[in-house]
Amino acid sequence: MSATVSQNRNPTSISSPVKIFVEHLIPQPNRTACVFWNMQSNEWDTKGCHLESSNGTYSLCVCDHLTNFAVLMDYQGLLDDVDQRAFHYITVIGCTLSIICLAICVVVFSFYR
């Protein structure tokens, strides 16, 4: 869910903190962080938000400003070697198939032009 109330790219401070209750789509109790999208640095930021409570099915965030919020389950982005290798092969195979299909499209387009 997201809403924009002003064109100002800075977070809008509020007098009393807002509590955001987020239900997890996939239950994961560990490595949870309350963040917002920082439009100046174009990255997730935790400034002004903290995780008040969390379990495997929900998280409760408290923030002192209004912006676009999220609950990140693995914000470190660490992958083990097996996952890293699998993502590498998927990327190589996907890019190769894309290039082959693009070449076929160019050949077909040039013959029917």
Stockholm file with secondary structure:
# STOCKHOLM 1.0

chainA/1-113         MSATVSQNRNPTSISSPVKIFVEHLIPQPNRTACVFWNMQSNEWDTKGCHLESSNGTYSLCVCDHLTNFAVLMDYQGLLDDVDQRAFHYITVIGCTLSIICLAICVVVFSFYR
#=GR chainA/1-113 SS CCCCCCSCSSCEEEEEEEEEEEECSSCCCSSCEEEEEETTTTEEECTTEEEEEECSSEEEEEEEEESCEEEESCTTCCCCHHHHHHHHHHHHHHHHHHHHHHHHHHHHHHHCC
#=GC SS_cons         CCCCCCSCSSCEEEEEEEEEEEECSSCCCSSCEEEEEETTTTEEECTTEEEEEECSSEEEEEEEEESCEEEESCTTCCCCHHHHHHHHHHHHHHHHHHHHHHHHHHHHHHHCC
//
